[in-house]
């Protein structure tokens, strides 16, 4: 393995360990086993969705909907920087066709500089977005990249 690749690998590992330490000491996790991010009651959601708060209200029977806006986006402010590596979008039991064809995941630590983290295909009923590396961010923006035939519905968002 070339030395430049080893240096980048060790640098990335070091940054991940530093970020995990900051998150742990900063209070996102109450103990080492707790995988929850911040309490959903502290999240602030905004975007192109009707009833956007329903995407994180804890009730799978309610849902936020993009309506006629086929290239909708939703932004989540977690309230403080938190570490996560999976985003799960539950489109709801009554909305099996209401998922985006392609979703872009963009994150920010401070709300000013943004990082394109991942692009994934939406799937029926539940869309799992496993991130390749743990991500430390306060803001998460999810946006459709391809026009959808049906409105995008999010009954619940989960972060792990």
N, C-alpha and C positions, 0 to 999 in steps of 0.2 A: 504494500500500500504506500503510495507516495506520501512524503512528509507533509505536504500542503493539505491533503485530505485528512490525515491524522490530526493536524492542528485544528482544522475546521470542526472535526468530530468532537474533539475535546473541548473546544470553545462552546459548541452548542450544548454539550452535556453540562458544562459549568454554568452556563446561563440558565438552563432548566433547573438545576439544583438551587441556584440563587433565587430564582422566581418562586420555587416551591417553598423555600425558607421564608421569603417575604410574605407569601400568602398565609403560611401557617402562623407566623408571628403576628400578621395583620388581622387575624381573626376570621378569615373566610371559613376555615374548618375549626370546629370546636374541639376535635381530637384527631389523632392520626388516622383513625378508621372512618371517620365521617366523610362521605364523598359529596355531600350537598354543597352547593355553591352558596350564594346569599339567599336569605329568606325571600320567597316570591312576593311577600307583602312589601318588600323594599324595592322591587323592580318598578321601573317606569317604562311603559311601552308607548311607542308612537309609530306613525307610518300611514300607509294608504288604505288601511283596513277599517271597515265599519266595526264598531264595538271592539276596538283593539285590545282593551283590558281583559276581554274574555279569553285571550290566548294564554293567560297566566293566572286565571282565577281559581284553579283547583277543581273545576267542575267540567268533566268530560262531555256533559250534556249541552254546554254552551260553546259557541265558537265565534271567532273573529272571521270576517269574510272580506275578500278583496273586491267583491261586487263585480262591476264591469271592468275594473282596472286589471287588465291581464298581465301587466308587468309591475306588480305591486312590490313594495318593500315594507319590512317591519324592523324597527330598531328597539333593542333592549338595553336599558341602562340598569346595570346590576346594583348600582348604588355605591360600589367600591370595587377595586380590582380583585378578581377571583380567578383561580386556576380551574380549567375544565379541559376535557379532551373528547367529549361527545355531546352532540346536540340531537335531541329527539323531538320531532314534530308529529304530534298525533292529530290527524285531520278529522277525527271524530267518527263514531260508528255510522252516522247517517250521511257521511260525505266521502265515500270511498273513491269517487272520481275527482274530487276537488283538491288535487295536489299539483304543484308546479312541475313542468318538464325538466327544468334545470334551475338549480339554486346556487347563488353565489354567497359565500360566507366571508364577511369583512369584519375585522375587529379593530378596536382602538383601546389603548390604555388611558389616554387623556382626552379623547373626543376631538383632537385636532389632527393627528397623523393616523392614517388608517392602513391596515395590512390586509391584502387579499390572502385569505387563509386556505380556502378550498372551494371547489365547484363540484357539485354532486347532482346526480339524477334524482328527481323526486320519485317517490313510490306510493302505491296505494295504501290507504289507511294510516300507515305510520312510515315516516321517512327518518331513517337513521343516518346521522352525519358523523362518522368517526374521524376525528382530526388526526393527522399523522404524528403530530407532537403535541404535548400539553400546551395549552395557550393561556397566557395571563392577560386578561383584558377586563375593562369595565363596561365597554360598549360592544354590542354585537349587532351587525346589520345583516339581515337575510333578504335577498332580492331575487326575483325571477329573472332569468336571462332569455327565455324563449316565451313567446306569446302562448298563452293557454287558451283552450277552447272553453273551459269551465272556470269559474272563479276559484281562487285559492282560499281554502278554509283551514284555519288552525284552531283546534279545540283546546290544545294544551301544548306548551313548550316545556321541555325538561332539559336540564344541563347536568352533566356528571363530570 
